[in-house]
């Protein structure tokens, strides 16, 4: 399992564990997306410098 998949799974599990009630689905989805992004960064599939605009010198 790649770091992306592990990050997504960990985010979803932590989101489910941390929530309760009506907003559980939305919080779980948000935490899952955060886990997915962290996993992509760890895999090298996403460069935060490009997202933040610091990836290129002008």
Secondary structure, DSSP 8 states (H G I E B T S, - for coil): --HHHHHHHHHHHHHHHH--STTHHHHHHHHHHHHHHHHHHHHTS--HHHHHT-SS--
